[in-house]
Amino acid sequence: MLNKKRSALPTIMSIAFTVAISAAVGWVILNRQFVLDQLNVWWFKPGSDVTNVITRAGMSDQGKFFYFASEPAIETAPQFNNDCQQQETGNAILGCYSGKRIYVYAVTNTQLDGIEEVTAAHETLHAIWDRMSDSDRASVGALLEAAFTKINDPTLNDRMAYYNRTEPGERLNELHSILGTEYANLGPALEAHYAKYFSDRSKVVALHTSYESVFDNLKKQSDALAAELDALKGTINANTKEYNAEAVSINNDAIALKASADSVDRTSASQVNAYNAKRQALLDRLNALDALRAEINSETDEYNAKVTEYNNIVTSTNNLNNSINSTLAPTPSV
């Protein structure tokens, strides 16, 4: 009886299947973060407040992917303060990227429309930086430093000094998020990098410019009024000094004129005319002094009105700052 030869196909298929499984496992291991991100995107069920950010901030599909992969949450003060720790007293934070999640403070002040979207985009760029390779960070980092030098904005310089204190070693990470959401015309290479995550980056920059202008306009008004108040105060002080000196002088001259009255020869026209001329000159000086006093009173009224206006601007500025400071939110009633 002839023995049948066994087919090698099952063995080959088994080996091929094992190789395929090994390759798949290897790919998953090498791309672990992408797999986790994809799963998060599939499982994440965003609310309308979260999804509205995508269009308003001009995110691309890839930007949306990393945004959703970070399971963003827009939170009221108690929860936000629990998820995002403030680094320095007096410096409010609007969002954070922590534990590979994005948290954004829900700002209700309508004057600051767009601030949540810009914050969410800012934190999304942190999530993207977190996933970039060392070589990509190095190449993009060089572009960021070049753009930073070209911008040469004192406000940005101060802001980066703050991050150097509170987040040492995160300079490029912060620049990546700040420049990407707040500054236009960053150069072809850097714009090409951001174009992967924004289909229209001008949208998020415009939102930032819009709400930042509210603060800028108030600062310009307060600075202008402060200068006017300083100048007006100087004028009032100078006029008051002049008034007081002239009042003393007039009083002394009036006493002297009165004392000389008895020595005037009433029969001498020249002496009478000389006396009357001195008296009239004194009256003219009194009238001028009254006019100066009226001017000082008017300037004082103007000064007080400007002080009221200045204080109103300070109040408006403080209210704006308080509205973005989650630590100042009122304690819920029990």
Contacts in CASP RR format, 6 or more apart in sequence:
PFRMAT RR
TARGET T0000
AUTHOR 0000-0000-0000
METHOD contacts of the structure
MODEL  1
MLNKKRSALPTIMSIAFTVAISAAVGWVILNRQFVLDQLNVWWFKPGSDV
TNVITRAGMSDQGKFFYFASEPAIETAPQFNNDCQQQETGNAILGCYSGK
RIYVYAVTNTQLDGIEEVTAAHETLHAIWDRMSDSDRASVGALLEAAFTK
INDPTLNDRMAYYNRTEPGERLNELHSILGTEYANLGPALEAHYAKYFSD
RSKVVALHTSYESVFDNLKKQSDALAAELDALKGTINANTKEYNAEAVSI
NNDAIALKASADSVDRTSASQVNAYNAKRQALLDRLNALDALRAEINSET
DEYNAKVTEYNNIVTSTNNLNNSINSTLAPTPSV
28 35 0 8 1.000
33 131 0 8 1.000
36 69 0 8 1.000
37 65 0 8 1.000
37 66 0 8 1.000
37 69 0 8 1.000
37 131 0 8 1.000
38 69 0 8 1.000
40 68 0 8 1.000
40 69 0 8 1.000
40 70 0 8 1.000
40 71 0 8 1.000
41 65 0 8 1.000
41 68 0 8 1.000
41 69 0 8 1.000
44 68 0 8 1.000
44 69 0 8 1.000
44 71 0 8 1.000
46 68 0 8 1.000
46 72 0 8 1.000
49 74 0 8 1.000
49 106 0 8 1.000
49 116 0 8 1.000
50 72 0 8 1.000
50 73 0 8 1.000
50 74 0 8 1.000
50 120 0 8 1.000
52 117 0 8 1.000
53 59 0 8 1.000
53 67 0 8 1.000
53 72 0 8 1.000
53 116 0 8 1.000
53 117 0 8 1.000
53 120 0 8 1.000
53 121 0 8 1.000
54 64 0 8 1.000
54 67 0 8 1.000
56 114 0 8 1.000
56 117 0 8 1.000
56 203 0 8 1.000
56 204 0 8 1.000
56 207 0 8 1.000
57 117 0 8 1.000
57 118 0 8 1.000
57 120 0 8 1.000
57 121 0 8 1.000
57 181 0 8 1.000
57 198 0 8 1.000
57 203 0 8 1.000
57 204 0 8 1.000
57 207 0 8 1.000
58 121 0 8 1.000
58 198 0 8 1.000
58 199 0 8 1.000
58 200 0 8 1.000
58 201 0 8 1.000
58 203 0 8 1.000
58 204 0 8 1.000
59 67 0 8 1.000
59 121 0 8 1.000
59 124 0 8 1.000
59 197 0 8 1.000
59 198 0 8 1.000
59 199 0 8 1.000
60 195 0 8 1.000
60 196 0 8 1.000
60 197 0 8 1.000
60 198 0 8 1.000
60 199 0 8 1.000
61 199 0 8 1.000
62 196 0 8 1.000
62 197 0 8 1.000
63 124 0 8 1.000
63 128 0 8 1.000
63 196 0 8 1.000
63 197 0 8 1.000
63 198 0 8 1.000
66 124 0 8 1.000
66 127 0 8 1.000
66 128 0 8 1.000
66 131 0 8 1.000
66 197 0 8 1.000
67 102 0 8 1.000
67 120 0 8 1.000
67 124 0 8 1.000
67 127 0 8 1.000
69 127 0 8 1.000
70 97 0 8 1.000
70 100 0 8 1.000
70 101 0 8 1.000
70 102 0 8 1.000
70 123 0 8 1.000
70 124 0 8 1.000
70 127 0 8 1.000
71 101 0 8 1.000
71 102 0 8 1.000
72 101 0 8 1.000
72 102 0 8 1.000
72 103 0 8 1.000
72 104 0 8 1.000
72 120 0 8 1.000
72 123 0 8 1.000
72 124 0 8 1.000
73 79 0 8 1.000
73 83 0 8 1.000
73 101 0 8 1.000
73 102 0 8 1.000
73 103 0 8 1.000
73 104 0 8 1.000
74 104 0 8 1.000
74 105 0 8 1.000
74 106 0 8 1.000
74 116 0 8 1.000
74 120 0 8 1.000
75 83 0 8 1.000
75 103 0 8 1.000
75 104 0 8 1.000
75 105 0 8 1.000
75 106 0 8 1.000
76 106 0 8 1.000
76 329 0 8 1.000
77 105 0 8 1.000
77 326 0 8 1.000
77 327 0 8 1.000
77 329 0 8 1.000
78 329 0 8 1.000
78 332 0 8 1.000
80 95 0 8 1.000
80 103 0 8 1.000
80 104 0 8 1.000
80 105 0 8 1.000
80 106 0 8 1.000
80 326 0 8 1.000
81 326 0 8 1.000
81 327 0 8 1.000
83 96 0 8 1.000
83 98 0 8 1.000
83 101 0 8 1.000
83 103 0 8 1.000
84 93 0 8 1.000
84 95 0 8 1.000
84 96 0 8 1.000
84 98 0 8 1.000
84 103 0 8 1.000
84 105 0 8 1.000
84 326 0 8 1.000
85 96 0 8 1.000
86 92 0 8 1.000
86 93 0 8 1.000
86 327 0 8 1.000
87 93 0 8 1.000
87 166 0 8 1.000
87 167 0 8 1.000
88 162 0 8 1.000
88 165 0 8 1.000
88 166 0 8 1.000
90 325 0 8 1.000
91 162 0 8 1.000
91 166 0 8 1.000
92 321 0 8 1.000
92 324 0 8 1.000
92 325 0 8 1.000
92 326 0 8 1.000
92 327 0 8 1.000
93 105 0 8 1.000
93 326 0 8 1.000
94 104 0 8 1.000
94 105 0 8 1.000
94 107 0 8 1.000
94 115 0 8 1.000
94 116 0 8 1.000
94 119 0 8 1.000
94 324 0 8 1.000
95 102 0 8 1.000
95 103 0 8 1.000
95 104 0 8 1.000
95 105 0 8 1.000
95 119 0 8 1.000
95 122 0 8 1.000
95 123 0 8 1.000
96 102 0 8 1.000
96 103 0 8 1.000
96 123 0 8 1.000
97 103 0 8 1.000
97 123 0 8 1.000
97 126 0 8 1.000
97 127 0 8 1.000
97 130 0 8 1.000
100 127 0 8 1.000
100 130 0 8 1.000
102 120 0 8 1.000
102 123 0 8 1.000
102 124 0 8 1.000
102 126 0 8 1.000
102 127 0 8 1.000
103 123 0 8 1.000
104 116 0 8 1.000
104 119 0 8 1.000
104 120 0 8 1.000
104 123 0 8 1.000
105 116 0 8 1.000
105 119 0 8 1.000
105 324 0 8 1.000
105 326 0 8 1.000
106 116 0 8 1.000
107 115 0 8 1.000
107 116 0 8 1.000
107 323 0 8 1.000
107 324 0 8 1.000
108 323 0 8 1.000
109 319 0 8 1.000
109 320 0 8 1.000
109 323 0 8 1.000
109 324 0 8 1.000
111 211 0 8 1.000
111 214 0 8 1.000
111 320 0 8 1.000
112 211 0 8 1.000
112 214 0 8 1.000
112 320 0 8 1.000
112 323 0 8 1.000
112 324 0 8 1.000
113 207 0 8 1.000
113 210 0 8 1.000
113 211 0 8 1.000
114 207 0 8 1.000
114 208 0 8 1.000
114 210 0 8 1.000
114 211 0 8 1.000
115 207 0 8 1.000
115 211 0 8 1.000
115 324 0 8 1.000
117 204 0 8 1.000
117 207 0 8 1.000
118 181 0 8 1.000
118 182 0 8 1.000
118 204 0 8 1.000
118 207 0 8 1.000
118 208 0 8 1.000
118 211 0 8 1.000
121 180 0 8 1.000
121 181 0 8 1.000
121 198 0 8 1.000
121 204 0 8 1.000
122 177 0 8 1.000
122 178 0 8 1.000
122 181 0 8 1.000
123 177 0 8 1.000
124 197 0 8 1.000
125 176 0 8 1.000
125 177 0 8 1.000
125 180 0 8 1.000
125 181 0 8 1.000
125 197 0 8 1.000
126 173 0 8 1.000
126 176 0 8 1.000
126 177 0 8 1.000
128 176 0 8 1.000
128 197 0 8 1.000
129 137 0 8 1.000
129 172 0 8 1.000
129 173 0 8 1.000
129 176 0 8 1.000
129 177 0 8 1.000
132 140 0 8 1.000
137 172 0 8 1.000
140 172 0 8 1.000
140 176 0 8 1.000
140 190 0 8 1.000
140 193 0 8 1.000
141 172 0 8 1.000
141 175 0 8 1.000
141 176 0 8 1.000
143 186 0 8 1.000
143 189 0 8 1.000
143 190 0 8 1.000
143 193 0 8 1.000
144 172 0 8 1.000
144 175 0 8 1.000
144 176 0 8 1.000
144 179 0 8 1.000
144 190 0 8 1.000
145 172 0 8 1.000
145 175 0 8 1.000
147 175 0 8 1.000
147 179 0 8 1.000
147 183 0 8 1.000
147 186 0 8 1.000
147 187 0 8 1.000
147 190 0 8 1.000
148 156 0 8 1.000
148 160 0 8 1.000
148 175 0 8 1.000
148 179 0 8 1.000
151 179 0 8 1.000
151 183 0 8 1.000
156 178 0 8 1.000
159 178 0 8 1.000
160 171 0 8 1.000
160 174 0 8 1.000
160 175 0 8 1.000
163 170 0 8 1.000
163 171 0 8 1.000
163 174 0 8 1.000
164 171 0 8 1.000
167 173 0 8 1.000
167 174 0 8 1.000
179 186 0 8 1.000
179 190 0 8 1.000
180 186 0 8 1.000
180 194 0 8 1.000
180 201 0 8 1.000
180 204 0 8 1.000
180 205 0 8 1.000
181 204 0 8 1.000
181 205 0 8 1.000
181 208 0 8 1.000
182 205 0 8 1.000
182 208 0 8 1.000
182 212 0 8 1.000
183 205 0 8 1.000
184 201 0 8 1.000
184 202 0 8 1.000
184 205 0 8 1.000
185 191 0 8 1.000
186 194 0 8 1.000
191 201 0 8 1.000
194 201 0 8 1.000
195 201 0 8 1.000
198 204 0 8 1.000
214 320 0 8 1.000
215 317 0 8 1.000
215 320 0 8 1.000
218 313 0 8 1.000
218 316 0 8 1.000
218 317 0 8 1.000
218 320 0 8 1.000
219 317 0 8 1.000
221 313 0 8 1.000
222 310 0 8 1.000
222 313 0 8 1.000
222 314 0 8 1.000
222 317 0 8 1.000
225 306 0 8 1.000
225 309 0 8 1.000
225 310 0 8 1.000
225 313 0 8 1.000
226 310 0 8 1.000
228 306 0 8 1.000
229 303 0 8 1.000
229 306 0 8 1.000
229 307 0 8 1.000
229 310 0 8 1.000
232 299 0 8 1.000
232 302 0 8 1.000
232 303 0 8 1.000
232 306 0 8 1.000
233 303 0 8 1.000
235 299 0 8 1.000
236 296 0 8 1.000
236 299 0 8 1.000
236 300 0 8 1.000
236 303 0 8 1.000
239 292 0 8 1.000
239 295 0 8 1.000
239 296 0 8 1.000
239 299 0 8 1.000
240 296 0 8 1.000
242 292 0 8 1.000
243 289 0 8 1.000
243 292 0 8 1.000
243 293 0 8 1.000
243 296 0 8 1.000
246 285 0 8 1.000
246 288 0 8 1.000
246 289 0 8 1.000
246 292 0 8 1.000
247 289 0 8 1.000
250 282 0 8 1.000
250 285 0 8 1.000
250 286 0 8 1.000
250 289 0 8 1.000
253 282 0 8 1.000
253 285 0 8 1.000
254 282 0 8 1.000
257 275 0 8 1.000
257 278 0 8 1.000
257 279 0 8 1.000
257 282 0 8 1.000
260 275 0 8 1.000
261 275 0 8 1.000
264 271 0 8 1.000
264 272 0 8 1.000
264 275 0 8 1.000
265 271 0 8 1.000
265 272 0 8 1.000
266 272 0 8 1.000
322 328 0 8 1.000
END
